[in-house]
Amino acid sequence: LFRSQLELEARLLDATLTIETTVRASSQGTVPVSFGYHPYLTLPGADRDSWRVELPVTRRLLLDERMIPSGLSEPFNYPPFELGQGSWDDAFTGLAPPQPFAASAAGRRIELEFLEGYRYAQVFAPRGENFICFEPMTAQTNALVSGIDLPMVAPGEAFRAAFRISVAVEQ
Protein backbone atom coordinates (compact mmCIF):
# COMPACT_ATOMS: atom_id res chain seq x y z
CA LEU A 1 0.00 0.00 0.00
CA PHE A 2 1.36 3.40 -1.00
CA ARG A 3 -0.12 6.19 1.06
CA SER A 4 -0.40 9.32 -1.03
CA GLN A 5 -2.64 12.17 -2.00
CA LEU A 6 -3.60 12.85 -5.60
CA GLU A 7 -4.54 16.34 -6.77
CA LEU A 8 -5.91 17.07 -10.23
CA GLU A 9 -6.39 20.57 -11.60
CA ALA A 10 -7.97 21.27 -14.99
CA ARG A 11 -7.94 24.82 -16.38
CA LEU A 12 -9.68 25.95 -19.54
CA LEU A 13 -8.68 29.32 -20.98
CA ASP A 14 -9.95 30.25 -24.43
CA ALA A 15 -9.11 27.21 -26.59
CA THR A 16 -6.49 25.71 -24.26
CA LEU A 17 -6.98 22.99 -21.64
CA THR A 18 -4.20 22.49 -19.09
CA ILE A 19 -4.19 19.39 -16.87
CA GLU A 20 -1.91 19.33 -13.80
CA THR A 21 -1.59 16.24 -11.63
CA THR A 22 0.29 16.16 -8.33
CA VAL A 23 1.09 13.06 -6.28
CA ARG A 24 2.09 13.79 -2.67
CA ALA A 25 3.69 10.96 -0.73
CA SER A 26 2.78 10.63 2.93
CA SER A 27 5.56 10.86 5.47
CA GLN A 28 5.33 7.08 5.87
CA GLY A 29 7.04 5.85 2.71
CA THR A 30 8.20 6.23 -0.86
CA VAL A 31 5.53 6.18 -3.59
CA PRO A 32 6.06 4.96 -7.20
CA VAL A 33 4.58 7.19 -9.91
CA SER A 34 3.12 5.65 -13.05
CA PHE A 35 0.13 7.30 -14.66
CA GLY A 36 -0.93 8.74 -17.96
CA TYR A 37 -3.81 10.25 -19.86
CA HIS A 38 -5.50 9.14 -23.07
CA PRO A 39 -6.92 12.19 -24.86
CA TYR A 40 -8.78 11.10 -27.98
CA LEU A 41 -8.42 13.92 -30.51
CA THR A 42 -10.16 14.53 -33.83
CA LEU A 43 -10.27 17.22 -36.49
CA PRO A 44 -13.91 17.90 -37.42
CA GLY A 45 -14.56 18.33 -41.12
CA ALA A 46 -11.45 16.44 -42.21
CA ASP A 47 -10.98 12.77 -43.00
CA ARG A 48 -7.94 11.28 -41.25
CA ASP A 49 -6.33 10.60 -44.64
CA SER A 50 -5.46 14.30 -44.81
CA TRP A 51 -4.33 14.83 -41.20
CA ARG A 52 -0.76 16.12 -40.97
CA VAL A 53 0.89 14.70 -37.83
CA GLU A 54 3.99 15.89 -35.98
CA LEU A 55 5.74 13.66 -33.42
CA PRO A 56 8.53 15.50 -31.52
CA VAL A 57 10.35 12.43 -30.21
CA THR A 58 13.82 10.97 -30.67
CA ARG A 59 13.40 7.35 -29.51
CA ARG A 60 10.81 4.60 -29.99
CA LEU A 61 10.50 1.93 -27.30
CA LEU A 62 10.81 -1.60 -28.58
CA LEU A 63 7.85 -3.74 -27.52
CA ASP A 64 7.51 -7.45 -26.92
CA GLU A 65 4.76 -9.66 -28.37
CA ARG A 66 2.37 -8.44 -25.63
CA MET A 67 3.02 -4.77 -26.57
CA ILE A 68 4.99 -4.25 -23.32
CA PRO A 69 8.27 -2.28 -23.50
CA SER A 70 11.25 -4.64 -23.58
CA GLY A 71 13.67 -2.19 -21.94
CA LEU A 72 15.26 -1.37 -25.30
CA SER A 73 14.69 1.56 -27.63
CA GLU A 74 15.79 2.69 -31.08
CA PRO A 75 16.39 6.10 -32.67
CA PHE A 76 13.29 7.67 -34.16
CA ASN A 77 13.30 10.66 -36.49
CA TYR A 78 10.06 10.89 -38.40
CA PRO A 79 9.32 14.09 -40.33
CA PRO A 80 5.74 15.44 -40.35
CA PHE A 81 3.49 13.02 -42.25
CA GLU A 82 -0.07 12.41 -43.35
CA LEU A 83 -1.83 9.93 -41.09
CA GLY A 84 -3.65 8.30 -44.01
CA GLN A 85 -4.76 4.75 -43.25
CA GLY A 86 -1.66 3.96 -41.21
CA SER A 87 -2.09 2.32 -37.84
CA TRP A 88 -0.19 3.50 -34.75
CA ASP A 89 0.15 2.00 -31.28
CA ASP A 90 3.71 3.04 -30.46
CA ALA A 91 5.56 4.07 -27.30
CA PHE A 92 8.16 6.83 -27.31
CA THR A 93 10.70 8.59 -25.15
CA GLY A 94 13.20 11.31 -25.96
CA LEU A 95 10.48 13.94 -26.01
CA ALA A 96 11.61 17.18 -27.61
CA PRO A 97 9.87 20.07 -25.84
CA PRO A 98 8.90 22.78 -26.46
CA GLN A 99 7.76 21.25 -29.76
CA PRO A 100 4.20 19.93 -29.38
CA PHE A 101 2.66 16.77 -30.70
CA ALA A 102 0.27 18.04 -33.36
CA ALA A 103 -2.39 17.11 -35.88
CA SER A 104 -3.73 19.55 -38.44
CA ALA A 105 -6.15 19.55 -41.39
CA ALA A 106 -9.03 21.55 -42.86
CA GLY A 107 -7.77 24.77 -41.30
CA ARG A 108 -7.64 23.38 -37.75
CA ARG A 109 -4.69 22.42 -35.58
CA ILE A 110 -4.61 20.51 -32.29
CA GLU A 111 -1.42 20.58 -30.22
CA LEU A 112 -0.52 18.62 -27.12
CA GLU A 113 2.44 20.02 -25.16
CA PHE A 114 4.27 18.09 -22.46
CA LEU A 115 4.95 20.79 -19.87
CA GLU A 116 6.40 18.89 -16.93
CA GLY A 117 6.82 15.38 -15.50
CA TYR A 118 5.97 13.32 -18.59
CA ARG A 119 8.96 11.46 -20.05
CA TYR A 120 7.05 9.00 -22.21
CA ALA A 121 4.31 9.14 -24.81
CA GLN A 122 2.07 6.66 -26.54
CA VAL A 123 0.64 7.44 -29.97
CA PHE A 124 -2.54 5.50 -30.72
CA ALA A 125 -4.40 5.80 -34.02
CA PRO A 126 -5.90 2.51 -35.19
CA ARG A 127 -6.63 2.12 -38.89
CA GLY A 128 -10.23 2.92 -39.77
CA GLU A 129 -10.86 5.24 -36.80
CA ASN A 130 -11.18 9.02 -37.08
CA PHE A 131 -9.10 9.93 -34.02
CA ILE A 132 -5.54 10.05 -32.77
CA CYS A 133 -4.33 9.86 -29.17
CA PHE A 134 -1.19 11.64 -28.01
CA GLU A 135 -0.86 10.08 -24.55
CA PRO A 136 1.36 11.72 -21.92
CA MET A 137 2.85 9.12 -19.54
CA THR A 138 5.07 9.52 -16.48
CA ALA A 139 6.57 6.04 -16.93
CA GLN A 140 6.68 3.25 -19.49
CA THR A 141 3.80 0.82 -19.72
CA ASN A 142 4.35 -1.90 -17.09
CA ALA A 143 6.92 0.17 -15.11
CA LEU A 144 5.26 -0.77 -11.82
CA VAL A 145 6.25 -4.38 -12.59
CA SER A 146 9.53 -3.90 -14.46
CA GLY A 147 10.81 -0.97 -12.40
CA ILE A 148 12.40 0.47 -15.57
CA ASP A 149 12.86 4.23 -15.17
CA LEU A 150 10.07 4.35 -12.58
CA PRO A 151 9.80 7.75 -10.85
CA MET A 152 9.67 7.57 -7.05
CA VAL A 153 8.39 10.22 -4.65
CA ALA A 154 10.25 10.41 -1.34
CA PRO A 155 8.28 10.54 1.92
CA GLY A 156 6.69 13.97 2.35
CA GLU A 157 7.65 15.09 -1.20
CA ALA A 158 5.52 15.73 -4.31
CA PHE A 159 5.68 14.82 -8.00
CA ARG A 160 3.98 17.17 -10.46
CA ALA A 161 3.11 16.53 -14.11
CA ALA A 162 1.35 18.84 -16.55
CA PHE A 163 0.29 18.90 -20.19
CA ARG A 164 -1.70 21.28 -22.35
CA ILE A 165 -4.03 20.77 -25.31
CA SER A 166 -4.64 23.72 -27.61
CA VAL A 167 -7.02 24.03 -30.54
CA ALA A 168 -6.49 26.67 -33.21
CA VAL A 169 -7.98 27.74 -36.49
CA GLU A 170 -5.19 28.16 -39.04
CA GLN A 171 -5.27 31.07 -41.46
matplotlib code that plots the C-alpha trace (Angstrom):
import matplotlib.pyplot as plt

x = [0.0, 1.4, -0.1, -0.4, -2.6, -3.6, -4.5, -5.9, -6.4, -8.0, -7.9, -9.7, -8.7, -10.0, -9.1, -6.5, -7.0, -4.2, -4.2, -1.9, -1.6, 0.3, 1.1, 2.1, 3.7, 2.8, 5.6, 5.3, 7.0, 8.2, 5.5, 6.1, 4.6, 3.1, 0.1, -0.9, -3.8, -5.5, -6.9, -8.8, -8.4, -10.2, -10.3, -13.9, -14.6, -11.5, -11.0, -7.9, -6.3, -5.5, -4.3, -0.8, 0.9, 4.0, 5.7, 8.5, 10.3, 13.8, 13.4, 10.8, 10.5, 10.8, 7.8, 7.5, 4.8, 2.4, 3.0, 5.0, 8.3, 11.3, 13.7, 15.3, 14.7, 15.8, 16.4, 13.3, 13.3, 10.1, 9.3, 5.7, 3.5, -0.1, -1.8, -3.6, -4.8, -1.7, -2.1, -0.2, 0.2, 3.7, 5.6, 8.2, 10.7, 13.2, 10.5, 11.6, 9.9, 8.9, 7.8, 4.2, 2.7, 0.3, -2.4, -3.7, -6.1, -9.0, -7.8, -7.6, -4.7, -4.6, -1.4, -0.5, 2.4, 4.3, 5.0, 6.4, 6.8, 6.0, 9.0, 7.0, 4.3, 2.1, 0.6, -2.5, -4.4, -5.9, -6.6, -10.2, -10.9, -11.2, -9.1, -5.5, -4.3, -1.2, -0.9, 1.4, 2.9, 5.1, 6.6, 6.7, 3.8, 4.4, 6.9, 5.3, 6.2, 9.5, 10.8, 12.4, 12.9, 10.1, 9.8, 9.7, 8.4, 10.3, 8.3, 6.7, 7.7, 5.5, 5.7, 4.0, 3.1, 1.3, 0.3, -1.7, -4.0, -4.6, -7.0, -6.5, -8.0, -5.2, -5.3]
y = [0.0, 3.4, 6.2, 9.3, 12.2, 12.8, 16.3, 17.1, 20.6, 21.3, 24.8, 25.9, 29.3, 30.3, 27.2, 25.7, 23.0, 22.5, 19.4, 19.3, 16.2, 16.2, 13.1, 13.8, 11.0, 10.6, 10.9, 7.1, 5.8, 6.2, 6.2, 5.0, 7.2, 5.6, 7.3, 8.7, 10.2, 9.1, 12.2, 11.1, 13.9, 14.5, 17.2, 17.9, 18.3, 16.4, 12.8, 11.3, 10.6, 14.3, 14.8, 16.1, 14.7, 15.9, 13.7, 15.5, 12.4, 11.0, 7.4, 4.6, 1.9, -1.6, -3.7, -7.5, -9.7, -8.4, -4.8, -4.3, -2.3, -4.6, -2.2, -1.4, 1.6, 2.7, 6.1, 7.7, 10.7, 10.9, 14.1, 15.4, 13.0, 12.4, 9.9, 8.3, 4.7, 4.0, 2.3, 3.5, 2.0, 3.0, 4.1, 6.8, 8.6, 11.3, 13.9, 17.2, 20.1, 22.8, 21.3, 19.9, 16.8, 18.0, 17.1, 19.6, 19.6, 21.5, 24.8, 23.4, 22.4, 20.5, 20.6, 18.6, 20.0, 18.1, 20.8, 18.9, 15.4, 13.3, 11.5, 9.0, 9.1, 6.7, 7.4, 5.5, 5.8, 2.5, 2.1, 2.9, 5.2, 9.0, 9.9, 10.0, 9.9, 11.6, 10.1, 11.7, 9.1, 9.5, 6.0, 3.3, 0.8, -1.9, 0.2, -0.8, -4.4, -3.9, -1.0, 0.5, 4.2, 4.4, 7.7, 7.6, 10.2, 10.4, 10.5, 14.0, 15.1, 15.7, 14.8, 17.2, 16.5, 18.8, 18.9, 21.3, 20.8, 23.7, 24.0, 26.7, 27.7, 28.2, 31.1]
z = [0.0, -1.0, 1.1, -1.0, -2.0, -5.6, -6.8, -10.2, -11.6, -15.0, -16.4, -19.5, -21.0, -24.4, -26.6, -24.3, -21.6, -19.1, -16.9, -13.8, -11.6, -8.3, -6.3, -2.7, -0.7, 2.9, 5.5, 5.9, 2.7, -0.9, -3.6, -7.2, -9.9, -13.0, -14.7, -18.0, -19.9, -23.1, -24.9, -28.0, -30.5, -33.8, -36.5, -37.4, -41.1, -42.2, -43.0, -41.2, -44.6, -44.8, -41.2, -41.0, -37.8, -36.0, -33.4, -31.5, -30.2, -30.7, -29.5, -30.0, -27.3, -28.6, -27.5, -26.9, -28.4, -25.6, -26.6, -23.3, -23.5, -23.6, -21.9, -25.3, -27.6, -31.1, -32.7, -34.2, -36.5, -38.4, -40.3, -40.3, -42.3, -43.3, -41.1, -44.0, -43.3, -41.2, -37.8, -34.8, -31.3, -30.5, -27.3, -27.3, -25.2, -26.0, -26.0, -27.6, -25.8, -26.5, -29.8, -29.4, -30.7, -33.4, -35.9, -38.4, -41.4, -42.9, -41.3, -37.8, -35.6, -32.3, -30.2, -27.1, -25.2, -22.5, -19.9, -16.9, -15.5, -18.6, -20.0, -22.2, -24.8, -26.5, -30.0, -30.7, -34.0, -35.2, -38.9, -39.8, -36.8, -37.1, -34.0, -32.8, -29.2, -28.0, -24.5, -21.9, -19.5, -16.5, -16.9, -19.5, -19.7, -17.1, -15.1, -11.8, -12.6, -14.5, -12.4, -15.6, -15.2, -12.6, -10.8, -7.1, -4.7, -1.3, 1.9, 2.4, -1.2, -4.3, -8.0, -10.5, -14.1, -16.5, -20.2, -22.3, -25.3, -27.6, -30.5, -33.2, -36.5, -39.0, -41.5]

ax = plt.figure().add_subplot(projection="3d")
ax.plot(x, y, z, "-o")
ax.set_aspect("equal")
plt.show()
